[in-house]
Amino acid sequence: MACEACGSANDPEFSAEINIHFPGPMSLDEPGFFVFPKLAVCLDCGFTQFTLPERELCMLKKVLARRRKTHIGNYTDAA
């Protein structure tokens, strides 16, 4: 697969551990959580991309939905 930034084919996959933190005041009472995606890192330009596994994506959606329900007005989508 070619790098989306520079077109290079020099983008091997690596295992990763990423801690997702929530924006703004959410971070005070909602702990972040770890996800373990595969990263495609372009070794020519450094551009990196990943896709969250379905399980972790569902967890993220649930936390955000719960926060929107209980703290309407205190959370805004990051643009």
C-alpha positions, 0 to 999 in steps of 0.5 A: 500500500502506498503512503497517502502523504508521499506515495512511497511503498516503504510503509511497514506495519508495526504493533502499537499501544496508544492511550486515548485521552478525552478532550477538555474537562472530560479528562478529569473524570473519565480516564483514558484507555489503551488501544492496540492498533497496527500502525503503518509508518512511512519510513521515507516521510514519517506519515503514520496511519492506523485504524481502531479495531472495532472493539475499541471504536465501540468503547470510544463511542459508548464513552462519548455517548454517555458523556453527551447524555450526562453533561450536555453543553460541557462537551463539544466535538473537536474539529 
